[in-house]
Amino acid sequence: MEDRSRHMRLREWLIAQIDSGKYAGLSWENEEKTMFRIPWKHAAKQDYRQNQDAALFKAWAMYKGKFQEGRDKADPSTWKTRLRCALNKSTDFQEVNDRSQLDISEPYKVYRILEDTGRATDPAGNPLISLDSDCSKALRVTHLPMQQDCSLGDSNNAAGWSVNGRANSIPLYPSQVPITDFRLEVRLFYHGNLVQNLITTSPDGCFILQGCAPVGNERIYGPCEAKKVFFPCPDIVHLPLGISEAMTRLLPHLEKGVLVWVAPDGVFIKRFCQGRVYWDGPLAEHRQKPNKLERERTCKLLDMTIFMQELQNLQQGSGPEPKYTVDLCFGEEFPDPSQPTTKKLITAQVIPLFAVECLRRHNAPNNMEMKQSPPHRKTNE
């Protein structure tokens, strides 16, 4: 019989480990059990004990099928990176920086467990499968109900959808299907001028940031494979003196930037920088006033179930094209009815290309012109 515990989400799995008392240093931080302490010792320390200090990270790797005793070579650094990635990308946890202690003999981090606001369900009320994103690049599922219309291409095209290596049509419950297209198109603008336009391909997403400082300390936390997209020097465009000076003052506050990534159930972002960041997109709460990203807290920008339902409505002629472009504004409130986007100091557009591809394939059979992502704003050519 299949072990049902193998399908626990990270949240459930971690709570079970804390309550088990099996791991030294892994404990509840408060009586309410809303925060917990996780040991975080670096392998380079002289008193590092792999059997104890890497035990929890090893357990997570084994639970996810990434390590098998006696078959795979022990790799504590990779184990740790996997759990760190899973915690960073989860919507269930938020690191409590002022409680974490990383410079003591037995270092630890503290995380808060966020309220479970409810999970997506299918029309029968059954919970949809939610896959933890722990830097894994191979996401596969089987036996899913499928719609028979609007095929999304062949399995050799990384821009399509695939299950078990073969092409399939749009799923009835799309959040159950892993995405094989992790690409993001990123456009950076200075005062309305396009200064950078590139496509990232890493399944870990991309950082949009200033300078070369990693998020946290890579020597301690391990490297991240997310693509780094750096803000260029303001001198790349000719700007009024006052605008250029304001931008120069803003950029240092964006050193650690934001991380954006595509996951099976949507597109997500996490703000790490000190500077404020605002956004607008398919799931934005407000259209005529600012939407602020909270620091160190994961925010969903696009919901896969909603997108695919809207795409299905479009196919049936009962709705408009689903929205998928996300606009970011750094250091200034946004959306701002009093000022156009082209007057903001630093903005960005993030475009998940799986959405562009879905719409292209929807339009192709009807010989319709593909609706591209929003047109470029003015460039300084």
PyMOL commands that set and color helices and strands:
alter all, ss='L'
color gray80, all
select helices_A, chain A and resi 4-7+10-20+50-53+55-63+76-89+174-176+218-221+234-236+241-254+304-315+341-343+353-366
alter helices_A, ss='H'
color red, helices_A
select strands_A, chain A and resi 27-28+35-39+93-95+108-113+146-151+162-163+166-167+169-171+184-190+193-200+206-209+227-230+258-263+266-271+277-280+298-303+326-330+346-352
alter strands_A, ss='S'
color yellow, strands_A
deselect
rebuild
show_as cartoon
